[in-house]
């Protein structure tokens, strides 16, 4: 047993944190209306801080420094300096977050996204808050939400859309929230947090992070009246809490349609529509079993639901379409088509969108445009990381033709790079040294063959996606 003056090892801390989170989740699940009034002591618990620092230190963003110019990766012994100082400040309630460092990163559409880089100390406290708050709010979140939640992924959202698309949910409201992370109302967000958290010290800490401000690239510090900094550890959870207003609204509507398929059919026979929300962070679609007019009426309803949170729909990215026309969501193209070999039977298909294919091709071009000073193995390792990740994401759709095309495209790009590097070598020498069986190889490193990736159907899990703090959850009737 650790004394009060010692810090637990990471293994001991993770075991204790899991125990704390399990209890919090169970209490929140048993009593849906319960408010937790004594959470602050957990925020500065030694085990919580050790695990929080581990998450910060192992994150890819550990290479980036905040306004204090200290990157988490540069801190070697946190339990001797950073964590004791943080714990003392939190216990004395003297901790105040610093402004986040603003950086703009390019988006695929040519625009840029604002990213907020917090300091190492602020990231650690945010991670500690998330460890405490996440199991509480996960007890309230609905299965229709898939983004930034434990054990859930984009493929689950696509599988649910596919499930509804094959069950005559033909009209689709595809929507996007304009500047979601920048425009969330602080007061409305804190009010939703207050429904579950009664500890004023924790609420004050959440408010402090929301109001911390931004140090812009021109060196001017601006106050933040709305929004939560995109890129912060706590931001995805806060965004999900804010956007749960949508989940609540559509879950209540679904409950009115009844749990039984025959009852929903009776509802439709009266000329009324049934509909279901599928949301991934601030991107969402509403699948409608009804008419186009009924789908269009939902647009105004959604706008009215989001308005109290200070959010509004993007006019350019929000529209109504029929599933036979097809639409894009999370990099996938989703469309119902006549089954090959059949004259009338229609099936819903999912495959990588042209935009997603263009993005991976651009990444392959970027890698193969590097100088020729690197060995071939260096280029192949970079390509393999990109190709494995991309094909693993899309291997559950009708992707064989796309993978075959990417296979040939990457091969040509590598061959062109080889011809530049060994401009005086003939084909016979290139094949002998780097192209056994005409496939790029350097020692033990071989180019990843995308056309050999197995295509498998993704198992639709519905509501039966277990959280880390519970053995499982029941499925839901469709």
N, C-alpha and C positions, 0 to 999 in steps of 0.2 A: 504494500500500500504506500502511495506517495505521500510524503509529508507536505505541509502547506507551502514550504519554501521550494519544493522541487517541481519541475515540469515533467509531465508524462511523456513517454515515447509516443511516436506516431501510432503504433499499433494499439497501445493502451488508450490513447485519445480517441481513435476511431471507434473502438468498442464502446466507450462511454457515450460518445456522440450518438451512435446508433441507438443505444438504450434510451437516451433523452428524447431523440426524435420519435422513436416508436411510442413512447408514453404520450408525448404531445399529440401525435396523430390519433392515437386511440381515444384520448380524451375529447379531441375535436370531433371525431367521428360519432362518438356516443352522444355527445351533447351539441347538436348543430348550432344552437344559439349561444353557446358559452363564450364569454369573454375572458381572456387570460390576463390576469392583473399582476402577475409577478414573474416577468420574463427577463428583466434587465440583469438580474444576477447571473443568468445563463449566458448572456452576451459576453461577459468578461470571465466566464469560467475558463480555467487553464486548458482543459481538453478542447473546448470549442475554439479557442484561439489557436491552438496547435494545428488542428485540422483546417481551420480557415487559412492559416499561413501556408499550409501544404498545398491547398487549392490555388492560392495566388502564385506561389513559387513554381508550381508545375505547369501553370497555364502558359500558352504560347505568348501571351502579352507580357510575360515576365521580363522580356527584353526591352520593354518601353518604360520610360521614366515619366513621372508627372511633373508638376511645377517645381518640385524640390530637386529635380534632376537626378534622383536616385532610383535606379531600376531594381525591382525585386530580385533579379538574378545576381545583383552585385552584393546583396546582403547574405553573408555566409552563415552567421550564427544568430538567428533571430531570437532564440530563447535566452540569450545573454544580454540583448540590447533592445530590439524592437518590441517584442511581446511583453516583457516586464513594464516597459514604459507605457505601452498602450493600456495594459491592465490597470496600472495606477491611475491613468487619466480617466478611464471609463469608470472606475470605482469612485473617483473624486468628482465625477460628472463635469470634468474640465475639458473633455475631448471636443474639438471642433474641426470638422473637415475643411481641407483647403480647396480652392477652386480647381476644377478639372482643366487639363491642358487640351485645347481644341486643335483637332487635325481634321482635314477634309480628305476623304478617299473617293476615287472615281467610281461611278456606277456604270453599268452596262449601257444605259441609255444616253451616256454623255454627260449627265449631271453628276453632282457630287453629294456624298453623305457625310454629315458632321459626326465625328467620333470624339468622345470625351475620355481622356486618359487621366485617371485619378492617381494619387500618390500611393506608394506601397502600404503606408499605414492606413490610408482610407480604404483601400481595397481589402485589407485584412478585416477591418471592422464591418464592411459591407458583406463580406463572405460569412462572418460570424452571425450577422443579422439574418442572412438568408438561411443558414443552417437551422435557426430557431423558427423563423416565420414560415418557411416552405412546407413542413409537415402539417402545420395548422391549416393553411389555406388550401392545401391539396385535398383536404377532407371535404371542401366545399366546391372545388372545381368540377365541371361536368365533363363527360367523356368526349364531347364535341370539340374540345380544345386540345391541340396536339403540339403546339410550338413551345419550346423552352420548358418542357416538363419532364420529370424523370421517367425513364423507360419508354418514352414516346418519341416517335420519329415521323418524318414527312411521309414515309411509305404507308403509315397507318391512316393518314388523312386521305391519301390517294386511294387506298383500298376501300375506305368508307364511301368516297365519291363513286367509285366503280360499283359498289354494292347498290347504292341508290340508283345509279344510272341503268343498271340491269333490272330494276324493279319499277320502271315507268316514271321515274322522277326526271322529266324531260326538259323542263325549263330551268335555267340556271341564272341566278343573280350573282355575277362575279364582281367583287368589290375590293377596294383598297382604301385604307384610311390615310388621309393626307397628313404628312408630317406627324405621325402618331407620337413618336417619342418626344417631339418638340412641343406639342400642344396640349398634352394631358393637363387638366386642371388640378393644381396641387390640393386645393381644399376638397374637391370631390374625391380625389384619390385617398387622401388621409381619412375622409369620412368612411370610405369602404374598408380601410385598414382598421379603423376604430371599431367596426362591427365585431371584430374578433379579438382585438388587442386593447385591453383596458389599461395597460401599464403606460403612464404618461411619459416615463423616461424613455421607453422604446419609441413611442410616437414622436417625441422631441428629437430623437436621433434620426428617424426617418425624415422628418421635416428639415433637419440640418443638412442632410445630403441633398435634398431637393433644392434647397436655397443656397447651396455652396457657391454657386457662380461659375463662370467660365472665363479662363484666360485665353483670349483669342490669339490667332497667329500674328496679329499686329501688336501684341503686347498689352492690349487694353482688357481690363477685367470688367465683365458685364454681369449684372444680376440675372437670375433665372426666375422669372415670374411664373412660367409654366414649363411643363415637360420634365422628363427624367433623362439624364445624359446617356445617349446610346453608346454602348461599350462598357458601361459600369456593370459590376457583378450583380448588383441588386436590381438593376433596371429591368431585365426580362421578367422577374417575379412581380415587380410593381406594375409593369405593363399588363401582365395577365390579370392582376387584381382589378385594374381599371377596366379592361375589356371583358371581364366576366359579366358585366352588365348585359352584354349581348348574349352570352351563354344562358344567363338566367331567363332572359326574355323568351328565347326560342325553346328552352327546356319547359317553361310553363305552357307555351303553345302546344308543344308535343304532348304534354300530359293531358291537355284538353282533348286531343284527338283520341285518347285512350291508349292503353298498352297492347290491345288486341288488334291484329290485322283486320279482322272482320268488322270491328267497330270503326276503324279508319276508312274502310271501304264504304261503309254506310254513310260516313261523313262526306265522302266524295260523291256518292250518288245523289246527294242533295245539291250538287253543283259547287261545293266548297273545296278549297285546296288544303292539302297537307304539305308541310315543308320541314326541312331539317338543315341546321347550320353545321358547316364543317370549317373550323378556324385553325389557322396556323399563325400564331402571333397576330400581327395586324393585317394579314391577308386572309380572306375568307370567301367562301361561296355559300349560297343558299340553294339547295336542291328543292325544286317545287314540283309536286304532283298536281297539276292544274293547268291553267291557261296562262298565256303571256301577260294578259291584263292583271291577273292575280300576282304574278311575279313582279310586275312593275309597281304594284301597290306596296310591295314589301320594301322597295327602295326608300320610300318616305317613312315607313315605320322604323327601319334601321337608322335613318338619319335622326329621327326623334329620340331613339334610345341612346344614341351616342352623344347627342347635344349636351346633356347635363355634365358629361365628362370633359367638355371643351373640345370634343373631336368632331370632325366632319369627313364626309366621303370625298374622295378624289373624283372630280367629274370626268377626267380623261380616262381613268382606269376602272370606272364602274359602269357596268352595262348589263343588258339582258341578252341571252343567246339560247338557242335550242341545242340540245346535246348532239343532234345530227350535224349541226354546223361545227361543233367542237369549240373548245376553249383551252387556254393554258393556265396551269396552276402549279407552282413550286417546281418549275422546270419541265413539267410533263405536258404533253398534248393529250387531251381526253376527248374522244369522239366516238359516236355510235355509227357503225357502218354495216353494210350488208356483208354477211359472212361469206368468205371465199368458197365457191362451190355451191352456194345456195342462191335462190332467186329472190327470196323475200325475208329470210330470217336475219334479224339485226342483232349485233352484239356490240357492247361497249369495249373499246380498246384504249390502251394507254401506251405511249411511247415517248422517247425523248423529243422535246420540242426543237425546232430549228434554232432558236435562240440559245438553248443549252448546248447543242452541237457546235454552234459557232463559237461559244465561249471556250470549249475545250480545244477546238482547233486553234484558236488564238493563243491559248497557253502553250500548245505544242509548237507553234511557230516561234513564240518568244524563246522557248528553250533551245530550239534548233538554230536560232539566229545568233547564238552566242559565238564568241570567238573560237578559233580552232586550237587555242593553246591547251584546252582541257583534253584529257583522255576520253575515249569513247565511253568508258564505264561511268564517268561523271555525268554525261548527258543521259545515258540510259537510266541511271538511278533516278534522276529528276523526272524523266518521262514516266517511269514506272509508278512513282508515287501519284502522279496526276491521273494516269490511266486506270490504275487499280481503284482509286477513290471514285472516279466518275462512273466506271462500269459497275462497281458495287452498288451505287445509288440507283442505277437504271436497269439492273439485271432482272427486275421483277415485272418488266413490261414487255411489249412486243418490240424488242430491241435488237434482234439478231441482225437485221439488215443494217441498222445504224452502226452496230459494233463492227460488222464486216467492212463498212466504208471507212470507219475510223482506223481500222487495222491497216488498210492500204494507204490511207493518207499519212499516217505516222511513219510507215515504212519508207514512203517516198521522201519525207522530210529528213529522215536519218540518212538515207542514201545521198541526198544532196549535200548534207553536212560532211559526210565522209569524202565525197568528191572534192569539196573545197579543202578539206584538211590534207588529203593525199592527192593533190592535183597532178602529180607526176606518175602515180600508180595506175596501172591498167586494171581491167576488170578481173583478170585472172589473179592478180596479186591481192586485190581487195577481197575477193571471195576467199582466198586462202587464209588471210589474216583476220578478217572481221566479219565475213558473211558465210559461215558454215551453213549449208542447206539454204542459202540465200536469206538467212535471218541474222540481223545485227547482234553480234556477241563480242564481248571483251572479257576474256578470262572466265570467271564464274557469273558474270553479269550478262543477262540476256534481255532483250526488249520484250516487254509484256505483250502477249498476243491477245488483243481484245476480242477477236473473233472466236476464240476458244472459251470465252466466259459462258458458263452454263446459264441458260434462261430458266428461271423458276417462278412459279406463281407465289405471290406473297400471301401468307395466311392472314385472313381478315380476323382481327382480334376484338374489334368492337369495344365494348366496355370492360372486357375481361383482360385488362392490362394491369398486372400487379404493380403496386408501388413498392419502393424499397422497404417500407415499414409494415407491410401486410402480405400475407401469403397469396392473396388473389382476390378478385372481385367478380361478381356474377355478370353474365352476358346480358345483352338487352335485346328485346324482341324488335324485329324490323317489320 
